[in-house]
Amino acid sequence: MVLLKKQIITVLLIVFVSNLYSQDLLKSVTNTGAGVTANNSQNWSDLVTTNIDVTGISNILVTASINMRPDGVSTSGREGNYRIYSTSLPDDSGIIKRQIKSLNELGVESWGIGTLVHIFDVSSLSGTIPLILEHSNQGASENGRNVYSSARLTVVALTTALNSYELSSDVKRINEGLEEVSATTTTFTEVNGTATSAITLPFKGSIYVMGSINGRSNAAGTTGEYQLEYSTNGSSWSLLGLPVKRTMINTWDDGIISLTGLLEDQNPGSNYQFRLVHRRISGTAPLITRNVNIVAIGLSHAGGAHFPAFKVEDVTGSTVSGVSTPDALINSTSFTTAADFIVASVLEEPDVFVSSQFLVSASGLDQTSTSPVERMRGKNQLFLDNGTTQIFESPYFRYIPDNSSFGSGGTIGLAENLNGSISYTFGMNHGVEFISSSGPKTAALSTSDVILMGFQTFDVPVSTLSTNEEFLSEGLRFFSRNNKVVLKSDKLIDVNIKIYNISGQLIIEEKFKSRDEISVNVSYNGIIIGIVESKNRTFSKKMIIK
C-alpha cells in the first residue's frame, strides 16, 4: 500500500511538471569580419558588428574569437588591442591585447590567437542593438606598422525568448590590474578579484565557464600556467578543466590565454563559484597576469528545463609532422540536437555554441644549421559533421618560434540552424601550415591539453523523477498549502529553504535547525521553485502558490 501511494505521488508530480513545461530557446547571433588597423595611428576602428533584439532580456553573453598578424612594410613590433562595445551601452568589455613580433619572417608572420568574453547588462534596453568588436595598434605610430585581424563575434541572450526565464550568470573583470607571481612553484595561487558571485541552478544542469586573460613577464623565457577553479561552498576550491601554458618571448610579450570549462550535471543549488589561478613553472622574472574576464553561466532555469551541453577533454592531444602532411584529427565528440519546433508559424532550428582551448608547441625545428632559423605557423580548425557533410570553421593560425616555447590557443563560435534530432560530430583538426626554411620542413606540431565543449540554445525538460523519489526516500514531504510552502520530515533536520519565482528571482530564504515540520509564508502568487538545502543534499520542486 505504501509503495502504491509512492508510485501515485511520483506519477502526479511528473504529470504536473510536464503540463507546466513549454519548450523555450535562447536567441543567438554570430558574424565574422576582418580588417587592418588605422595606418600610422593608435586610433580604434571597428572590425565586426552583429545585432540582437534585447527586448525583455536582462543579460547577454558576448564573445570574440580573434586571429591576428602584423601588416604593412614596417619591421617594428606591434601591439594588437581588442575591445567589445555597443553604442547603446555605457560600458564595454575592457581590452585584451597581443604583442606581435616584427614582420621579418614571411609565411610565419607572428600569428596570434585570442578570445575575449564578457556579459553585458541590457535590462534597461529594448529593441535591436549593435555589438561591435574594435581593434587598434597601440605600438608606436609609424607608416606601415599595422595589425591585420580576423574575428568571429557571437552573442547569446541569457533570458529565454518565449517565457523570459533568466539564466544565472556573472562576469568578473580585472582592468589592467597586475597580479604577480615571483616564484617558480608547483602550487597554483588565486588571481585576486576573479572569483565570481554565486551561480544558482534552480534545477539540475551544467555550468559553462570561460576566461580571457593577458599574461606577460619582465623577461624572456618565463612560462606561466593558468587554470580555472570552482567551489560549492565558497571556501574549498577544486580545479576545473585543464591547464594551459604560455611562454613569454620578450619583456613586452603580452599574450592571450583562453580557458574554458564545464561543470557538468550539477544538482540544484546556489553556491557555485569560479575563479582563475596561475603559477610560474619556469624562468626567473615575475609572471604578470592582467586584463582578465571570467564568465560563468548556469544552464538550467526555473521553468524546469536545462540547456544540454557536451565536453571532451584530451590531455595528450595529437602530433602532426611536416608541411606536406595532411591535417590530422585532434579529437571529436558527438551531440544530438533537440527537435525543431514552431514559434509564431516560424520553424525554429537549434544553434550550438562551441568553445575550445588548447596548447601548441613544436619539435624538430632546425635552430642551428639554417638561416634564418626555422620557425613554424601552426593551424587549428574546428569542424562539424552530420554524417554526410563536413563543415569547417575558418582556420586559426599560431606562431611558434622554437622547440621550447608553449602557446595558448582558443576559439569560440556558433553552429547555426542545425537540423533537429540529428547526431552531429564536433571536432578539431590541426596541421603545419608553414615553416620558414629552405630545408625539408619536417618539424612537428603538437596540440595538447585540449577542451572542446558547447551547449545548445534549445532547452529540454529536466527529469524530476529522481529528485522527487529522493524526497520520499529521505522521509521528506515538500508541498504548497494556500500561501505557504510546507516541509515535513520523519526526523529532526537542519535545512535552508529558498523560494524562487519562474524568472529565477529569489523571493524568500529561511534557515531552520532541529525541526521536523517547517512552514514558510510566501508573499507571491503563481508558479514557484522551492529548493531545500541540507548538509549533504539539495532538492528542488516546482509548486503553485494561490
Secondary structure, DSSP 8 states (H G I E B T S, - for coil): -HHHHHHHHHHHHHHHHHHH----B--EEEEEEEEE--TT----EEEEEEEEE-TT--EEEEEEEEEEEEESS--S-EEEEEEEE-TT-S----EEEEEE--S-STTTTT-EEEEEEEEEE-TT--SEEEEEEEEEE-S---TT-EEEEEEEEEEEESB-TTT--B--EEEEEESS--EEE-SB-SS-EE-TT-----EEESSSEEEEEEEEEEEEESSTT-EEEEEEEEESSSS--EEEEEEEEEE--STT--EEEEEEEEEEEE-SEEEEEEEEEEEEEE-SS-EEEEEEEEEEEE-EETTTEE--EEEEEESS-EEEESTTS--EEEEEEEEE----EEETTEEE---EEEEEEEEEEEE----SSSSS---EEEEEEEEEE-SS-EEE---EEEEE-SSS--EEEEEEEEE-S--TT-EEEEEEEEEEEEES-SS----EEEEEEEEEEEEESB-EE---HHHHHHHHHTTEEEEEETTEEEEEEEEEEEEEEEEEETTS-EEEEEEEEEEEEEEEE----EEEEEEEE-SS-EEEEEEEE-
